[in-house]
């Protein structure tokens, strides 16, 4: 495999003051980015309630974010070809310009098309930001602190999502045209977060021409396959996440339809799903990060997948705002481990800091694969059966199988490379 992006060498053990400055700036950037990302889970419900969106349109809105993660391996090539500032400017433009245009639209189809472009740039999270996050996590935080740092960063990010989700839900309920105002605000928040990221992302020099990133389009795919072939442990990790994706994608695409069938209002749906999830994640992320530092991401994710088995069952049985909120709270206990393992796992398996962006790019790209396949499966089964029990039953089996696979991988691996710093 060819090396990752050429970079100015980074010390493996940054001094405490540097770590603290990086962490503070990182937290501020993630709060802003999280507040902007809150539109992603609410947009499909608003489309259904206020625009009368069809099942196909709901599918396109919910699949946009995971589907666009498929292109992460291509974003990784662009990341290698540009300087840090140029790359962040490019993805900021890709995320924000469509949001500004969406705010001027009055029909749903143009909104969907523009949302797909914005999601391609990572407006809802992940995607083009993945190589940046991997570079920061592996290059700016020591191994013994990475889990706790990421947990703390995640807690603040979810705080931003929670506040943004609550405000968007309440605003949309009071004014059905509120998207004309909060979408430009989201664009501004994203732009500010990218400016902060330019201050902490490890300095890099371009390792090639931008045109090279788009030549030989098949090469990123073959490189990704070679990573999976050569690293057995990472391959098994991805197999488990693929089965987890069966459950997560089916639940995600059915959630706005469940909320609509329950007769929830905008604010009720945002509180029962977005706000409840983020509040619990904020409480759990930092202690979960400490656990990840101690036992490693694999064992943590194994428990998380097992806990998630309950979520589709509770969704299928939901009958009110309260029962949907309870399902979300159980879901959050599992998702805190999944969130940590999603990023920390590939970074953990990467042999060095130069390979971390590649490993995380491979991992993110597979999200796009399972998003396209399994969200489509969820909508198809819902249409075929006229209900949620069968697709959500399949979702529960996916979570259960993923937990079993991750448990076997954890039993085979050696103890974590580092212990918590005393």
N, C-alpha and C positions, 0 to 999 in steps of 0.2 A: 504494500500500500504506500502511496505517496504521502509525504508528511503533510500535516495541516498547515495553516497559514504561517508564513514567516512572521516572527514577532521579536520585539526587543526583549531580551531575557528578563524574566521575572523571578525574584527570589522566592524560594519555596516556603520561607518562613518570614512573612512580612512583620515589621515591628508593630507593637500594640497600638501606637498612635495612628499609624497608617491604616490598620484594620478598623479602628474606631471611626476615622474620617470616612473611609469607604462605606462602612455599614450605615452611618448616618445619612449619607447622600443616597445610598441604595434604597433605604427605607422611604425617603422623601419621593424618589422617582416612582417607587412601586405604589405608594398611596395614590399618586396622580393617575398612574396607568390603571390601577384597579378601579378607581372611580369611573374612568372612561369605559372600561371593559364591562361594567355592570349592565350596559345596554344589551349585551349578547344574549343572556338567558331570558330577558324580558321581551325582546323584540318579537319572537314568534307568537307569544301570548297576545301582545298588543295587535299584531297583524290579524290574528284570529278574531279577536273581540271587536276591533274597530274597522278592519278592512274586509272582514268575512273571508279570510284566507282559506284556500282549499288545502287538503292533505298534502298535495304536491308542493304547494308554496310553503307550508309549515316545514316539510322535509328539507327544502332548499335553504331555509333560514337557519334551521338547527344543524344541518350538515356542513354549513359554510365553514365554521371554525375548524372542526376536526378534518374535513376534507382538505382544506388548504395547508394543513400540516404536512401533507404528502410532499409538498414542494420544499420542505426544509432542507433536504440534501442539496437542492439547487441554490437555495439561499446561502448554504454553507460555502458553495463555490464562489458566489458573489462576495461573500464575507472575506474569502481569501484574496480576492482580486482588488479590493478597495481598501483604502485607509479607514481607520475607525470612524472618523468624522464623516467621511463621504458615505459610508455604509449607513450610519444612523440617519443622515439626512435623507437618503434614498427611501428607507423604510418608513420614516416619519411622513414623507410625502405620500407614499402608497397608502398609508392608513388614513391620513387626515383629509386629503382632497376628496375622496368619495363620500366621506361623512358630511362635508360641507355641501356637496351636490345633493345628497339624500334629503337634506333639510328643505330643499326647494321643490321636491317632488310631491305630487298629490295622489298618485296611484301606486299600487303595490309592486308591480313588476319591475319598474325602474329602481325602486328601493332595493329589491332583492338583488338585482344585477350589481348595483353599486356596493351593497353589503358584501357580496362575494369578493369584490376587488379589495375592499378594506380589510376583510378577513384574511385575504392573501398576504397582506402586509403585517398581519398579527394584531389587528385591532381588538380582538376578543381574547388575546393571549397566545403565547407560543409562536409557532411559525418562524417568521424572520427574526424574532428576538431570541430564538433558541441558541444560536452560536454565540451571541453576546453574553447571555446568562451563563453558559458553560465556561466561557473565557474568564468571566469575573469570579465565578465560584471556585474554579480550580486554580486560578492565578492570584487571587487576592485574599483568600481565606485559608488558614492552615487546616490540615485534615482534622485535627482534634476539635476545631471550633465550627467546621463547615455546617454540620447538621443544625446546631443551635442558631447559627447566624441565619441560615436559610429559613428555619422555623420562625424566627423573629421577623425577618423580612416578609415572609408569607402572612404572618398575623397582621401586619400593617397593610399589606396589599388587600387582604380580605376585609379589613376595616374600610378601605376605600370602596371596595365593591359593595359592602353592606350599606354604607351611607349613600352611595350613588344609586343603588338599586331601590332603596326606600324612597328617595327623592323623585326618581324617574317614575316609579309606580304611582306615587301620590299625585305628582304633577299631571301624568297622563289621565288619571281618573277625573281630575278637575277640568282638563282641557285636552280634547282628543287630538289637537294639532300641536301639542307641546313638543313633539319631536322636531319641529322646525327651530326650536330654541336649544334643546338639550344636545342635539347632535353637533352643532358648532361648538358648544361648550366642551363636549367630549374631545373634539379635534384639538382645541386649545390645550386641554390637559395632557393629551398625548404629546403634543409638541414640546411642552415644558418638561415632561419626563425624559424625552430624548435629549434635551439640552443637559439635563443632569447626568445622563448616562455617558455623555462625552467626557465627563470629569473623572469617571471611575473605571471605564472599560480599559483594560491594558493596552498600551500604545502598540500599534502595529504599523507596518509598512505594507503597501500593496505587493502581493506575491505573484502578480501576473497582470494581464490585460483583462478588462471587463468582458471583452468579446470572447475570450477563452472560456468564460463561465457558461456560455450558451452553445459552444461548439461541442460536438460529440455528446449529445444529450443523454445517451445511454450510459455514459461513463459513471455518473454518480450512482446509478442503480447497481452497476456491476461492482463498484467499490463498496457499496453498502452490503451487498450479498457476500463479498469477501470478508468483511468485518464479522458478519454472523457465522460464516464458515470457520474462521480461524479462532474465534473466541467462543468456546463451548458454553461457558457459564453465562456469558452475555446473551447467547442464543436462547438458552433455556429461560432466562429472565424475560426475554421478549415473547417467547411462546406463552408464558403465563399471563403477560400483559395483553396478549392478543385475545385470550379467552375472557379476561376481565373486560375487554372492550366489547365483547358480545353483550354482556349485561349492561355496561354503562351506556352504550350507544342506544340500545333499545329503550332504556328508561328515559334517557334524555329526549328522544324524539317524541315519546308518548306523554311526557310531563305537561306541555301546554294543552294537549287535548284532554288530559285528565282534569286540569284546572278549569278548562272551559265547561266540561260536563258537570263539574261540581257547582257551576254557577258563580264562581268567584269573581270579584271585582279586581281592577288593576292593582290597587294597594294590597288587597288580601293575598293575591297571588305572589306579589313581590315579597311580602312579609313571610308567607308560608314556605317559600322556596329560597329566594336569594338572601333575605335578611337573616332568617333562622340558620341557614347553612353558614354564612360568613361569621355570625356571632359565635357559634360553636367552634368553628375553625380557629378563630382568634384565641379562644380560651385554651384550645388543645395543641396548637402548633408548636409553641416553644417547648412544653414538656415532651411532646412527641419528637422534637428535634434532639433533645437530650437522650431519649431512648435510642434514636437512630445512631447517634454517636457511640453509644455503648454496645448495642447488639448488631448494628449494621442495617442497611436498608432492606435487605432481603427478608429477614425475619419479621421486621416491622410490617412490610407489605403483605406477608403471608397472613398475619392476623387481620389486616385491613380488608383483604379480599373476603375472608371468612365472615367478618361483620357485615359486609355489603350484601351477603346472601339474603339478609332480612329485608333489605330495602324494596326490591320489586314486589315481594309478598305484601308488604305494608301499603305500597302504592296501589296494588290491585284491590285491596280491601278498603281504601280510603273512601270516606263518605262525607267529609266535611272539611272546613278550614282547619280545625283542630287536629284531625287525624292525618291530614296532609303535612301539617307542621311536625307532628310526631315522627312521621316517616322521614322527614328531612333531618331531624335531629339524630336519628339512628344512622342515616346516610352520612352525616358529617363525621361521626366517629370513625367510620371506615375511610372516608375521603381524606382525612388528615394524613393518614399513613400513605395513601396512594399519591397524594400531592408531593410529599417528601420523597417518596421512592421514585416518582416520575422523573425528577431531576437528579437527585442524589445517586440513584442507582447507576445510570450510564456514566456519570462522573466517577463513581466508585470503581466501575469495571475498566474504565479507560486506563491504559498503562502509564500515561504521563499527561501533563497539562496540555501538551500540543495536540494530543488525540482526543481530549475531552469534548471539544465542539463537534468532532466527527461522530463520536458515539452518541451524543445527545441528538444530533441531526438524524441519525439512523432511527433512533427511538421515536422521535417526533414524526418522522415520515410514515412510520407504520401506523400512527394514529389516523392518518389520512386514509390508509387502506381499510382499516376496520370501520372507520366512520362511513365511508361510502357503502360498504357491504352490509353492515349490521344495522345502521339506521334505516336503510332501505328495507331490510328484512323486517324491522319492527313495524314500519308503516304498512308494508304488504300484509303482514299477519293481522294487523288491526283491521285493515280493509276486508280481508278474507273472512275473518271470524266475527267481525262486528263487535269485538270486545277486547279487553286488555289481559285477561287471565292467561291465555296461551303464550303471547309474546313475553309477558312478564315472568311466566314460569320458565321459559327458555333463558331469560336473563338471569334468574336465580341459579340455574344450573351452570351458566357460564362463570359466575362469581365463585361457585363452589369448586369447580374444576381448577380455576386459576389459583385458589388458595392451596389446593392439594399440590399443584405443580411447584408453587413457590416454597412450600414447606419442604419438599424433597430437595430443592436446590439449596435451601438454607442448611439442611442437614449435611450436604456434601461439601459445602464451602468451609475453608479454614476460618478461624476467628477473625473479626475485623482487624484491618491493618494497624489501626491506632486505637488507643483507649482515650477516654475523656481526660483532658488535662487536669491535673489536680491543683 
